[in-house]
Each structure stands twice: as structure tokens, then as C-alpha cells.
Amino acid sequence: MYTIGQISEMFHIPISTLRYYDKEGLFPHMQRSSGIRKFTEQEIETLRVIECLKKSGMEIKDIRQFMAWCALGSETYSQRLGLFQKQKQAVEAEIQRLEKTLAMIRFKCWYYEQAIQDGNEDHIHEMLPNRLPKDIQLLYDHAHEE
């Protein structure tokens, strides 16, 4: 078993956040000894799931709903699966958005490296929009997709 301080250090989460999660009912089976929270492997795994869902953009109220479904047992498997499928789609969409952003950043790094090498942007402008080096063209095209 672990103390709240140990869990705080382990996960780099403020103690106040862990207390908030507990207050919100996200650790329904947490044991206490003389009022001191004791984290077991079950709470550690729960915290991993909570942090995953938070990083995916899920709000605490929805995480609380997930935890309530877990407490209800196997009859809520389909709801839990639906929740994770929805978050998977949201994360995949965010990854696509970030990949497009990264393509633009990589293109602009090349652009300014080339401009520095050439002393101006004239040669680059002659290559735009579709006569860039192949690898750079791929970045440019991806960054400019609708």
C-alpha cells in the first residue's frame, strides 16, 4: 500500500488533485487507516486510467460516469466500450491535426534554412507550390490539405 504522498511523487500529480479525485468518487474502494488514504494496486491502475482519459480530453464528470459504470459490473461493458471508442476517435482526430501542424512546422524549418542558405526567398518562391524537393513537397501538401 502507498500513501497519498508516495502516489503524488510516483505520478507527478499534486496531492490536492488526488484528494479531489477521491472526493469526486473516483476511488470507490479506497482503504483508509485512521483517516489516512491507502492506495493499493487497484487505485494505482484506476489512476492510470483516469490520467489516460484526462489526457485524451475527457472531463472529470465523464470519468466519474465511467467509474460508476465500473461499479455496476458487467452489465455496463457496452457503455464502457462506447466511451473508449469515442475517446479513441477524438485522440485519432487530434493526432491528425497535430500531424498536419507538424508538417507545416517542418516545411517552415526547411523554408528558412533554404532562405538562409540562398540569402533570400526568391528560389523558394520559384519552386512553390508544386516544384519543391519530393520530401518537402509531401510536407507542404500535407500542411495545406483541407
Summary of the structure (lengths in Angstrom):
residues: 146
radius of gyration: 23.9
end to end distance: 51.5
largest distance: 74.6
contacts: 353
relative contact order: 0.08
helix: 73%
strand: 5%
